Amino acid sequence: MTNIKTKIGKVELTNPILVASGTFGYGEESDEFIDLNQLGGIVTKSITVHPREGNPSPRIVETPSGMLNSIGLANIGVERYISEMLPKYTDLDTAVIMNIAGSSQEEYIDVMKRVESVSNNLTGYEINISCPNVGKDGMEFGVDCDLTFQLTSELRQLTEKLLIIKLSPNVTDIAAIAQSAEAAGADAVSAINTVVGMSINPVTRKSNVYTKLCGLSGPAIKPVGVASVYQISQSISIPVIGIGGIITGEDVVEYLLAGASAVQVGTANYRHPAAGLSILDEFIDFCEKNNISDLTELIADLQDDS
């Protein structure tokens, strides 16, 4: 039997399969379709200081092997998250990670301070510095090493919980951003967020999504995600969580070989909320058929031709 436990910072996960922010709601909407405790972890949708309605419709469109979205961080705001969502996590045995977004350093800090001021059983925080469909907002942190360092440093001082920085592929050097996050005290980084994309209706000559530019996710971006994880893992010593286009157990293996210690399943959740568990079963089956006794045997074990 393969040992599929993995470690992110000081936190041991029962398995490497998490569900990605923005694709699984606040974490409890799918409990009638899936045993949430079988997941390695749940990353809740991005939470901001104030509630957000998000971008106008249309804000989702399918593309070949993927999906474009421009939701615009629609969420209930931190106060309702504290009062309505945090109590629901007390009965879960899996890791629950809160995703935080903001348009300024002060907003990120404000959200974390409010959550840290109340008793909760959150495992940690994933900091969204990489959303490409909310105008400038937090995106400027994700493309600037100094700003990434400053924000991560401030947040590190506020919590002893797991601190993960979510990185954007829409940068010149993603490894340099990861290095800044590590230097500032992050426990891990997650990569990647969506790739900037666009879709136009040839007949109407109008954009299929209201904001025009939006985020591409799904299998189409997996090669970008795998390459980013490889580049990052070669440049930092903290764990990397791989994201992008994961729909099979072998996709998980590919990310681990590139250097990831865990993965997040995103777009596949829209097809079926239990996609993560199907992927987990396939991953376990792969490990057993290939005589892998421990998940760690796969991490960063990319072989050279020689």
N, C-alpha and C positions, 0 to 999 in steps of 0.2 A: 504494500500500500504506500503510495507516494505521500510524503509529508508536504502539504501544500501551504503551510503557514508561511507568512512573510512579515518582515519588519520594516516599518516606516518610522524613522526616528526611534523613540522609546516605545512605540506602540506596535504590538504584535497583532496582525490580522489573521483570522482563521483561514483565509484564502485570498488570492490576489485580485479577485473580481469585485470592483466597486461600480456603482452607477454614477454617471456624470451629472454635474450641476446643470439645471435647465432642462433635463430630459426625464426627470423622475419626480417632478413637483417638490413638495416639502418633505417627501419621504414616506408619508403614510397613506397616500391616495390609492396605492396599488396593493394594500395589504390583503385584500380579498382575492387577489389573483396570484399572489406569490408569498412564500414564507420569507419575509424580509431578513430573518436571522440567518438564513443560509448564505446571504451575500457577505462578501468580505467587508463591505462598508457602503454607506449611502452618503453622497454629497448633495446637500439640499440646494435648491435654486438660489441664485444670487439675492442677497438681502441688502437694501439700502436704508439710509436714515429715514426717509419719508416714503410712503407708498408711491408706486409708479404704475400708471396705466400702460406704459410701453408705447411702442410706435403704432401709428394707424395701420389698418388693413389695406391691402393684403400684405401679410408679413411672413408667409411661408410658401415655398413653391418647390416641387420635386424637380430634380435634374438627373441626368444619367448617372447612376451609381452614387447618388447623394441627395442632399436637400439644402436649399438655401433658406436662411431664416434671418429675420430682423425683428425679433420680439421686443428688443429695447429694454431689457431688464424689468419687465412687469413683475411686481411683487407687492406683498402686503405691508412692507415696512418693518423696521426692527421692533417697534413696540408691540404690534400684533404678533410678530414672530415669537417674542418672549412670552406673551400671555397665552397664545393659542397653540404654538407648535412645540416649544420646549417641554411642556408637561407630557406630551405624547411620546417623547423619546425615552422616558424613564423605564418603559417596559421592554425596550428593545435590547437584544443581546449582541447586536452588531455595532460596528463603529459608525457614529453619525458625525459628519463633518459639515460645518456651516460654511457656505460660500458667502463672502462679503464683497460688495462692489461699492464704488463711490466716485464722485467727480472731483474730489480734492483729498489731500492727505487728512485733513480735519474730519471729513466724513467717514473715512475708513476707521479712524481712531474712535470717533463717536460711537459707531455701531459696536465695535469690539468692547469699549468701555461699558456700554449698557448691558451687553450680554454677560460680561465678566462680573458685573455687579450683582447678578442673581445666581442662585444655586442651579446648576444644570449638569447633565451628564454627557454633554458634547465631548467627543474625542478630540476635536480640534477645529481648525479653521483653514479653508482654502481661500486665498486672496486673489480675486479676479482683477488682474491688472491688464487684461488682454481682450476685452470684448470689443469687436470691430463694428458694432452696429448701434452705438449710442452717441454718435457725434464724437467730440473729443473726449470728454469725461475721463474715465480712468485709463483710457488707452495710452495717454502720454507717459504714464508710469511704465507701461510695458515695453516702450521703445527706447527708454533712457536709463542707462546703467546707474547714474547718480540718483535719479528719482526712485528707482527700484530699491537701491541701498537705503535711502533715507526712510522710505515708507516701511520697509521690512524692519529696520532698526527700531522705529517707533512702536510698531506692533509687537515686536519681540519683547519689549519692556512691559507690555500689558498682560502677557499671558505665559503660563508654563505649559499650556496645552500644545498639541501638535500644530505647527505652523507651516503651511504649504503655499507656495507662490505659483499661481497658474500663468504660464507663459504663452505669448503670442508667436505664431510662425511668421507674422507680417513684419519682420525686422531684418536688419542686415546681418546681425550676428547673435543668434539666440543663445549660444553658449556664453557669451559675455554677460547677457542679462542674468543667466543662471548663476554665474560666478558672483555677481553682485548680491543676489539673493542669499547665496551661501555665506558670503563674507559678512552679511548683516545679521546672520543668525537663523535663517530659515532651516527647518528640519528636513524639508524636501521640496522639490518642484514638481509640477505636473505640466505635461506638454503633449499635445498642443491644443490651443483653442482653435476656433474655426479659421479658415483661410478666406480672405476677402474675395467675393465673387459677385456676379451680376447675371441677370437673365432678362431678355427683351422679347416681347411678342412681335414677330415680324409683320403681322397683319395690322395691328393697332399702332405699332412703332412706339409702344409705351413699355416701361419697365414692368415686369411681372411682380415686383415687390415695391411697395410704396417708397422706401428710402433709397431705391436704386442699388447702392452698394450694400451688401449684406454678407453674412457668414456662411461659407460652404462647409458642410460636414458629411459624414458617411464614408463608405468604402473608397470613394474617389480621392480622399485625402490621406489614406493610410500610408502610402509611400512617403509623403511629407512628414507624417507623424513619426514613422520609424526612423527616418533619417535624422529628424530633430532629436529624438531620444538618444540616438547613437552619438551625435555631436555633443550633446549636453553631458552624457555619462562619461565621455572621454575627458571632460574638463572640470568636473566637480566630484566630490567624494560623498555628498549626501544622496539619498535615494531619489530616483526619478520615477514618476508615475506616468505611464504612457496612455495617450488618448488619441483617438482618430480612426474611424472606420473599422472597429473591431466587431465582427459578426460570427466568428468561429473560434474554436479552441486553438487552432493552429495560428490564428492571428495573435492570440495571447503569447504563444511561444515565440513568435517573431519579435514582438516587442521586448520580451524578456532577453532574448539573445542579443538584441541591440543595446541592452543595458538597463531596462526598466526592472523595478522590483515589484510593481503591481500595475494594474491597468484600470481604466474607467470605460465602461460601455455607455455610449450615448445615443446616437440616432437609432440604433437597433431597438431601443426601448419603445419607440413610437410604433413599431410593427407589433411588438408583444412585450408587455411589462415584465414577463419572466425570461426575456432574452438572456439576461445575465446568468441565470441558472443553467440554461441550455448550453451556453458557452462554457460555463464551469464544468459541466459534465463532459463536454468534448475535450476540455483541457486535461482533466483527470484521466480520461481514456487514452489520450495521446501519451501522457507520462507513463502510464502503466504498460502500454504496448511497446514503448521504447526504453523500458527498464530504468526509468529515472526515479531514484529513491527519494530525492529531495529537490524541491523547487529551486533552491539556490544553485543547483548544478547547471541551470539554464541561464542564470543572470550574467549578462555580458560575456557569454561563451561563444561569440561569433568566431568562426574558424577562418584562418587565412588559407589561400589556395595551396600554399606550400605545406 
